[in-house]
Amino acid sequence: MKFTYIDLFSGIGGFHQAADALGGKCVFACETDAEAKRAYMENYKLIPYGDITRIVASEIPCHDVLFAGFPCQPFSIIGKKLGFDDIRGTLFFDIARILKEKKPKIFILENVKQLKTHNKGKTLKTILKNLENIGYKVYNDVLNALDFGLPQKRERIIIVGFLNKAVNFSYPNLKLQGRLENILEKDNAVNSKYFASETIVKKRKAKHKSAFYPGIWHENKAGNISSYPYSCALRAGASYNYLLVNGIRRLTPREMLRLQGFPDSFEIVCNDSQTRKQAGNAVPVNVIKIVLQEALDAESKTKG
């Protein structure tokens, strides 16, 4: 199925990866982070525009689908959860003005699951009401990348909207098991710089014995350690050692990208620090691809 789309707050292109795999063509992208823009340009040969607040909506090319993983920090459990009191939270209204002007057939928005309960649900209610007032039939649900074939527990709210209000859409109900073995590199092939110090390893192993191999060891802010046969959610600004493979080494940038569903053909052009940040900010490609396929099918069936 051929369709056009725009990629707002594009990061390194999680939406782009999913859409292109289903026949999509990107006609516009925007992103403010210089390093993410560089990675996007190198991989997709398209330079994202910058500040969305300076973009004139009428000048954006017409498109069938709008994607936006709008800034999550205002609603995240990691942040201060200020919501619309945080200037980044108001960037949702830039999405709304573009939707109002261009009226694409479908939109898919992504954010942290805490958006669902932020300010006792009032923030999400405001967002959904704005989208409905523009003329869309809107759905929302929290999906976990762990159920979409990725060995990463990453729960995100996915908001889907249709201009055609006759569309009946259902979120995919999957339990696809992803395996760490398919993500991780062999230890002997990993650069020594990714291995934690002997002091850190001893400290972790003194506090925790894992039932899983391979497994990802997670240390939270309180210093408690747990391990699972999957990764906890990648985070953009987390401690360098908060996730350790089998308690001994950090994930490589390639492994982080794999955890988000990026293929090995994705070219890493930024340094390790920037790539960790980019992977932590990305949307899980597998989740978006399957949701998008469901949305495209639902919209197509309604047209008859």
C-alpha positions as CSV (number, residue, x, y, z in Angstrom):
1,M,0.0,0.0,0.0
2,K,1.5,3.3,-1.0
3,F,1.0,6.4,1.2
4,T,2.7,9.6,2.2
5,Y,3.5,10.7,5.7
6,I,5.2,13.3,7.9
7,D,7.5,12.5,10.8
8,L,7.2,15.1,13.6
9,F,9.7,15.1,16.5
10,S,11.4,12.5,14.3
11,G,14.4,11.6,16.4
12,I,16.3,9.0,14.4
13,G,13.2,7.7,12.6
14,G,11.5,4.9,14.5
15,F,8.2,5.9,12.7
16,H,10.2,6.3,9.5
17,Q,11.5,2.7,9.7
18,A,8.0,1.3,10.3
19,A,6.2,3.4,7.6
20,D,8.8,2.7,4.9
21,A,8.5,-1.0,5.5
22,L,4.8,-0.8,4.7
23,G,5.2,1.3,1.5
24,G,5.2,4.8,3.0
25,K,7.1,7.8,1.6
26,C,8.2,10.6,4.0
27,V,7.5,14.0,2.6
28,F,8.4,16.1,5.7
29,A,10.2,15.6,9.0
30,C,11.2,17.9,11.9
31,E,13.6,17.5,14.8
32,T,15.6,20.0,16.8
33,D,18.4,17.8,18.1
34,A,21.4,18.4,15.8
35,E,22.9,14.9,16.3
36,A,19.5,13.1,15.7
37,K,19.1,15.2,12.6
38,R,22.5,14.1,11.4
39,A,21.6,10.4,11.9
40,Y,18.3,10.9,10.2
41,M,19.8,12.6,7.2
42,E,22.6,10.0,6.8
43,N,20.1,7.1,7.0
44,Y,17.1,8.5,5.0
45,K,18.7,11.2,2.8
46,L,16.2,13.7,4.1
47,I,17.1,16.7,6.4
48,P,14.5,17.3,9.1
49,Y,13.3,20.9,9.6
50,G,14.0,22.4,13.0
51,D,11.7,24.0,15.6
52,I,8.1,22.9,15.0
53,T,6.8,26.1,16.6
54,R,8.3,28.1,13.6
55,I,6.9,25.9,10.9
56,V,3.9,27.3,9.0
57,A,1.4,24.5,8.8
58,S,0.1,25.5,5.4
59,E,3.6,25.0,3.9
60,I,3.9,21.4,5.0
61,P,3.2,19.0,2.1
62,C,-0.1,17.2,2.0
63,H,0.1,13.7,3.4
64,D,-1.9,10.7,4.3
65,V,-0.5,9.9,7.7
66,L,0.9,12.1,10.5
67,F,3.3,10.6,13.0
68,A,4.5,12.3,16.2
69,G,6.3,10.9,19.2
70,F,5.9,14.2,21.0
71,P,8.1,15.1,23.9
72,C,7.5,12.8,26.9
73,Q,9.5,14.6,29.6
74,P,6.5,16.7,30.9
75,F,4.5,13.5,31.6
76,S,7.3,11.0,32.4
77,I,7.7,9.2,35.8
78,I,11.4,10.1,35.5
79,G,10.7,13.8,35.2
80,K,8.8,16.2,37.3
81,K,5.5,15.4,35.6
82,L,4.6,19.1,35.0
83,G,2.5,18.3,31.9
84,F,1.1,21.4,30.2
85,D,3.0,23.6,32.8
86,D,6.2,22.5,31.0
87,I,6.8,24.3,27.8
88,R,7.5,21.0,26.1
89,G,4.0,19.8,27.0
90,T,2.5,22.6,24.9
91,L,4.2,21.2,21.8
92,F,1.2,18.9,21.5
93,F,-0.8,22.0,20.3
94,D,1.6,22.4,17.4
95,I,0.6,18.9,16.3
96,A,-3.0,19.9,16.7
97,R,-2.6,23.0,14.5
98,I,-0.9,20.9,11.7
99,L,-3.7,18.3,11.9
100,K,-6.3,21.1,11.7
101,E,-4.6,22.6,8.6
102,K,-3.6,19.5,6.7
103,K,-6.3,16.9,7.8
104,P,-4.4,13.7,7.0
105,K,-6.5,10.5,6.9
106,I,-4.7,9.0,9.9
107,F,-2.5,10.0,12.7
108,I,-0.5,8.0,15.2
109,L,1.0,9.7,18.3
110,E,3.2,8.1,21.0
111,N,4.1,9.1,24.5
112,V,4.9,7.5,27.9
113,K,2.2,5.5,29.6
114,Q,2.1,8.1,32.5
115,L,0.2,10.4,30.1
116,K,-2.8,8.2,30.8
117,T,-2.9,9.0,34.5
118,H,-1.2,12.5,34.5
119,N,-3.2,15.0,36.5
120,K,-5.8,12.3,37.3
121,G,-6.4,11.7,33.6
122,K,-7.2,15.4,32.8
123,T,-4.2,15.9,30.6
124,L,-5.1,13.0,28.3
125,K,-8.7,14.1,28.3
126,T,-7.7,17.5,27.1
127,I,-5.5,16.0,24.4
128,L,-8.3,13.7,23.2
129,K,-10.9,16.4,23.2
130,N,-8.7,18.7,21.1
131,L,-8.2,15.9,18.6
132,E,-11.9,15.1,18.4
133,N,-12.8,18.8,18.0
134,I,-10.5,18.9,14.9
135,G,-12.7,16.2,13.5
136,Y,-11.0,12.9,14.3
137,K,-12.3,9.6,15.7
138,V,-9.7,8.9,18.3
139,Y,-8.5,5.7,20.0
140,N,-5.9,5.2,22.7
141,D,-4.2,2.3,24.5
142,V,-1.0,1.4,26.3
143,L,1.1,-1.1,24.5
144,N,4.2,-2.9,25.6
145,A,7.1,-3.5,23.2
146,L,7.6,-6.8,25.0
147,D,4.4,-8.1,23.3
148,F,5.6,-7.1,19.8
149,G,8.7,-9.3,19.5
150,L,11.2,-7.0,21.2
151,P,12.9,-8.1,24.5
152,Q,12.3,-4.8,26.1
153,K,9.6,-3.8,28.6
154,R,8.6,-0.5,27.2
155,E,5.1,0.6,27.8
156,R,3.8,3.5,25.8
157,I,0.5,5.1,25.1
158,I,-0.4,5.0,21.4
159,I,-3.1,7.4,20.2
160,V,-4.6,6.7,16.8
161,G,-7.0,8.9,14.9
162,F,-9.1,8.7,11.7
163,L,-10.6,11.5,9.7
164,N,-13.2,9.1,8.5
165,K,-15.4,8.5,11.6
166,A,-16.9,5.4,10.1
167,V,-13.6,3.5,10.6
168,N,-13.6,0.8,13.3
169,F,-10.2,0.2,14.7
170,S,-8.9,-2.3,17.2
171,Y,-5.4,-2.4,18.7
172,P,-3.5,-5.6,18.0
173,N,-3.6,-8.0,20.9
174,L,-0.2,-9.8,20.6
175,K,2.1,-11.8,22.8
176,L,5.1,-12.2,20.6
177,Q,8.1,-13.2,22.5
178,G,11.4,-11.5,21.7
179,R,14.6,-13.3,22.7
180,L,17.7,-11.6,24.1
181,E,19.8,-14.1,22.2
182,N,18.7,-12.5,19.0
183,I,19.7,-9.0,20.2
184,L,23.0,-9.5,22.1
185,E,26.4,-9.8,20.7
186,K,28.9,-12.4,21.9
187,D,30.9,-11.0,24.8
188,N,34.2,-11.9,23.1
189,A,33.1,-9.7,20.2
190,V,32.3,-6.7,22.3
191,N,34.9,-3.9,22.8
192,S,36.3,-3.9,26.3
193,K,35.2,-0.3,26.9
194,Y,31.6,-1.6,27.4
195,F,32.5,-3.9,30.3
196,A,31.8,-2.5,33.8
197,S,34.7,-2.1,36.3
198,E,35.6,-5.0,38.5
199,T,34.3,-3.0,41.5
200,I,30.9,-2.5,40.0
201,V,30.6,-6.1,39.0
202,K,31.5,-7.4,42.4
203,K,29.1,-4.9,44.1
204,R,26.2,-6.0,41.8
205,K,26.9,-9.7,42.2
206,A,27.1,-9.4,46.0
207,K,23.6,-8.0,46.0
208,H,21.9,-10.1,43.4
209,K,21.9,-13.6,41.9
210,S,20.1,-13.9,38.6
211,A,17.8,-16.7,37.5
212,F,18.2,-15.7,33.9
213,Y,21.0,-16.2,31.4
214,P,21.2,-14.3,29.2
215,G,19.6,-11.6,31.3
216,I,19.7,-7.8,31.8
217,W,20.4,-6.6,35.3
218,H,18.7,-3.4,36.2
219,E,19.6,-1.1,39.1
220,N,17.0,1.5,40.1
221,K,17.6,4.8,41.8
222,A,17.3,3.2,45.2
223,G,20.1,0.8,44.4
224,N,17.9,-2.2,44.2
225,I,18.9,-4.8,41.6
226,S,16.6,-7.0,39.5
227,S,17.2,-9.1,36.4
228,Y,15.0,-10.4,33.6
229,P,15.2,-12.3,30.3
230,Y,14.6,-8.9,28.7
231,S,15.6,-5.3,29.1
232,C,13.9,-2.7,31.2
233,A,13.0,0.4,29.2
234,L,15.9,2.2,27.6
235,R,16.1,5.8,28.8
236,A,17.8,8.7,27.1
237,G,19.4,10.2,30.2
238,A,20.0,7.2,32.4
239,S,23.1,6.3,34.4
240,Y,25.8,4.6,32.2
241,N,25.6,1.4,34.3
242,Y,21.9,1.1,35.1
243,L,21.5,-1.8,32.7
244,L,24.2,-4.5,32.5
245,V,24.1,-7.6,30.3
246,N,24.5,-10.6,32.7
247,G,25.7,-8.1,35.3
248,I,29.0,-7.5,33.7
249,R,28.8,-5.2,30.7
250,R,26.8,-2.3,29.2
251,L,24.7,-2.7,26.1
252,T,26.4,-1.6,22.9
253,P,24.8,1.1,20.8
254,R,23.9,-1.6,18.2
255,E,22.2,-3.7,20.8
256,M,20.2,-0.7,22.0
257,L,19.0,0.0,18.5
258,R,18.1,-3.7,18.1
259,L,16.0,-3.5,21.3
260,Q,14.0,-0.7,19.6
261,G,13.5,-2.7,16.4
262,F,16.1,-0.9,14.2
263,P,17.7,-3.2,11.6
264,D,21.5,-3.6,11.5
265,S,21.3,-1.7,8.2
266,F,20.7,1.4,10.2
267,E,24.0,3.3,10.1
268,I,25.4,4.5,13.4
269,V,27.0,7.9,12.6
270,C,27.1,9.5,16.0
271,N,29.2,8.7,19.1
272,D,28.2,6.3,21.8
273,S,26.7,8.9,24.1
274,Q,24.6,10.4,21.4
275,T,23.5,7.0,20.1
276,R,22.4,5.9,23.6
277,K,20.4,9.0,23.9
278,Q,18.8,8.5,20.5
279,A,17.9,4.9,21.2
280,G,16.4,5.9,24.5
281,N,14.2,8.5,22.8
282,A,13.2,6.3,19.9
283,V,9.8,4.7,19.4
284,P,9.8,0.8,19.1
285,V,9.7,0.1,15.4
286,N,7.8,-3.2,15.8
287,V,5.0,-1.6,17.8
288,I,4.4,1.2,15.3
289,K,4.7,-1.1,12.2
290,I,2.0,-3.4,13.5
291,V,-0.3,-0.6,14.7
292,L,0.1,1.2,11.5
293,Q,-0.7,-1.9,9.4
294,E,-3.9,-2.3,11.5
295,A,-4.8,1.4,11.0
296,L,-4.2,1.3,7.2
297,D,-6.2,-1.9,6.8
298,A,-9.1,-0.4,8.9
299,E,-9.2,2.8,6.9
300,S,-9.0,0.9,3.6
301,K,-11.8,-1.5,4.5
302,T,-14.0,1.4,5.4
303,K,-13.6,3.0,1.9
304,G,-14.9,-0.3,0.5
